[in-house]
């Protein structure tokens, strides 16, 4: 159900041309949650910069915050808004 809901969100590039960045350190004992979170980030349009650093040019802040709450990983994730990225 979550994947269907995420796929239905309209993706529009941020008007300010900034990138949403997600940095996470989810412990190994929550490996399944970590893997599901990565899949959900891909669905939202995020690209892997490093294994636990993902970036997205779309306005996905509210969807990303919802994912973090859904998986109860608030203490393991940081959200940043960056102006420029060299991919």
N, C-alpha and C positions, 0 to 999 in steps of 0.2 A: 504493500500500500504506500509506503513512504517513497519508493522509487517512482511510482505513478504520480504522486503529488508533486515531486520535485521536477519531473519531466514536463509537467504542465505549467511550470512557472515561466513567464516570458523573460527572455534574456535580452537586455538592452545594455549596450556599452555605457559605462559611466560618462556623464557629460563633462566631468572635470578631468577626464583621461587618467585618473589615478587607478591603482590596482588594489584590490582587496587581498591581503595576505593572511594566511592561517599558519601558525606555528604550533606544533603540538608535540607532547612527550607523554604518550599514553603507555603505562606500564605493561610489561610483557604478559602479566596475568590477565590483562584485558585485550589480548591479541585479537579475538573475534570482533570485539567492538571497534578496535583500531582499524581493522580491515574493512568493516562495514562503513566506517566513517570515511575512509579513503574512496570507496566506491561512490558514496553519496557526493563527495567533493567533485569527482569526475563528472557526475551527472549534472551538477550545477555549473560546470564549465571551467573548473579549476584545472590548472596545469601544475605538474610536479616540478618544483625548482630544485629541491632536495627531497630525501625520503620523507621527512616530516615538515617540510616547508612547501606550501602550495600557494599559487597566486591565480587571480582571476580578474579579467578586465571588465566584468559585468557587475551590475548593481545587485549583488546577492547577499548583502549584509543581513537582512531579516531572515532569509532562508538559512544562512549559515548559523546564525544565533539559535534558530529553532532546532537545527541538527545537534548543536552542542548541548542544548537542554534535553533533547530527546534521548541522547545517549548518556546523559548525566556525566559529562566530562569537562565541566566548567573549570575545574582546578588544573586541568592538563592542557588547556588550549589558550593561546593568545591571538587576538585579532588586531591587525595593523592595517593602516591605509597608507600606501606608499605612492610616491609621485612617479617614479621611474624604475624600470627593471631591465636589465640586460639579459635576455633569454638566449 
